[in-house]
């Protein structure tokens, strides 16, 4: 199950009224078709890469895509929407993006659709309880909210540190809600990844990550 922002959105924004879409080139130039797929990427995104590691037949489809039906429901669903954040006022300048409460509500609807495929609500609930939940959030809360006047008044209301404390408390609420909906998760395992450090290392040492990363560090020469 995939939740979050543009780093994992696989096309949901193509189905909503928002100014933030990945439906034009150069998005998708390295995809199998060479055309935009709705991902904010030249090809794959984090959700796709994790699906490959897990050896899934395919990456979870966007929840709003008509193609998410039948057997595809067994591979999970992608509820992410580019531009959303932890805070519900993040991305208000972008239109009708799918904020976290809506993404979580969509998961409940997905479970109902899954029940029709696997033979009932009990079987669907068991499958969802065993699923991997991948959440990518936080970037837009800063670049598209706190540091984006005049769309946001946050910078004038609190310090960055106080705003981050607020985000942490709101993120905890999101996690608790997901756990409430999936009470049989058993031995819950939470893994956090520092995207800043990962991206920083890609940029500063691209050769260490192979041909799939096209970051190139350049050094400007004084004239």
N, C-alpha and C positions, 0 to 999 in steps of 0.2 A: 504494500500500500504506500503510495507516494503522496506526500503533502508538501505544500510550500510555495516557493516563488519561481522566478524565471530560470534559476539554475536547474530546475527539474521539470518545469512545465513542458509537456510533450505535445501541446496543441490545444489545450482548453481555451486559451484566449482567442483562438480563431472563431469560437462559437459564442462569444459575448461581445457586448457593445463597449469596447475599450479602444483607446488610441495606442495601446501597447500590444502590438502583434508581431509575430515573427513569420510573416507570410510573403515576404519579398526577398529577392537576392540582396546581399550575398548569403543570407541564412540558407543552410542546407546544401551549400556548394559541394561538400564532401559526403553527402548522403548517397545511398545507392542510386537514387534517381537524379541527383544533382539539383533538386528543387527544394524549396522551403517545405518543412514538415510541421511547422508550428513550434519547433524547438528554438530557443534563443542560442543557437550554436551553429557552427559550420557543418556539424554532423550529429554526433551523439552528445548526450548530456550525462550527468552523474547517474541518473536513474538507469539509463541504458547500460552503462558500464557495470553497475552492480548486477543488473539482470544477466549480463554475460558471465560474470564471475559465478553466479548461482546456477548457470547453465539452463536458464529458462528458455523455452522455445522462442519467446519474443518478450520485449519489454512491455510492461503494463500499458494498455491503451488509455488515451484521455477519457475521462468519465463522460464527457459531453459528446464524444465521437459516436456516430451511428454504428461504427464498426465494433464497438464494445458490446458484444453479444455472444451467445452460445459458448463455445469452448474458450474463447478469449477471456471470459469472465474468470476462468480458473487460474489465470496468471496474475490476478489482482487488477487494480485500477489506479490510474494516475489522476489525482484531484487537484494538482498544483496549478497555480495561476500566476503568471508574471506580474510583478508589481506589488504583491501583497506583503504584509509584514506581520509581526507579532501583534502590533497595535492595530486596532480596527480603523484608525484614522490614517494609516499609512496608505499612500497611493490614491488619495481622494481625487487628485488631479487627473487620474487616468481613466475615469469612468467606472463601468460596472465590472471590475475585476472580482474574482471569487475569493472572498476573505475567509479566514480560518473557520469561523462558525459555520459558514456555508459549505466549506470543504468537508468538515466533520459530518454535517447533515447529509451530504452526498454519499459519504461512506455508508450511512445507515440505509440509504436507498439502494446502493450497490448490493448490500447484503440481501435485500429483498429480491433483487434480480438474480443473484447467485443461487438463492434457494430454489428458484424454478429450474435451475440446471442440475443441481446436485441432489435433488430429492427431498427438499424440505428445509425449514428454518434451522432445525437442530444441526444438520450437516453443514449448512452454510456458516453457522455460528462457530462450529469447531474449526472449520478451515480458516476463518478470519482470525480466530484466537491464536492460531499457529503461525500467522503471517509475520513477515518482516515489515515494520513500519519505518519508513524513511522520511525524515522531515528536514527541509532546508528553509531556514528562516533567519531574518535579522538584518540582512544587508540593506533592504529597502527602508527599514525603519530609520536608518541613518541617512543614506543618500537621497531617499525619496520622501523623507519626513523631517527629521530634526534639522538637517542641513539644506532644506528646500523651501526657504521663504520665497514668495509670500504665501505658498500653498499651506504652510504649517506655521503655527505660532509656538511650537514646542520650544524652540531655542530661547524665546523670551520668557518662558514659564519655568524652566529648570535648567540646571547644568547638565552637561553630557553625562556625568557620573550618575546624577539622580535619574536621568532618563533611562540609562542602562539598567539601573536597579528596578525601575518600573517594568522594563521589558522582561527582565528575569522573572519577576513575579507573575506577569501575564503569560509567559511561556510555561511556567509551572502549572497554570490553570489549564492550558491546552493539553499538556501531558496527562493531568489528572482526568480530564474529560475523556480522553482516549482510553485510559485504563478503566474508567467507569463503564464504558461501552463494551469492554472486552475483559470481563472480570476473571476469565479463566486463562489469563496469560501465563500463569504458573510462575516459574522462576524468571522474572522480568530481567532483561539485560539492556542497559542503556549505554550506548557508545556515542561520544561526542567527538566531532572532528573540527580542528581549527583551520578554517578555509583560508584565512589570511596567510598563515605560515605556508600552507600548501602552494598557494598562488605565488607568494614571494619566492619560494624555492624554484618554481617553474621558470619564473622570469629571470632569476639570477643564475640559474644553472640548468639551462634547457637541455644540454646534451646528456644529462644524467637520466632523462625521462624518455629517450627514444624518439622515433620518427613521428609519433602521433601528436607530439606537442610542438606547435609551430611558433613558440616564443623565441625571439632572438634578441639577445642583449647587445646593444650597440653603444659605443663610446664616442661621444662628440669630441672632435679635435678642434682645438683653438686655432683660429685663423691668424 
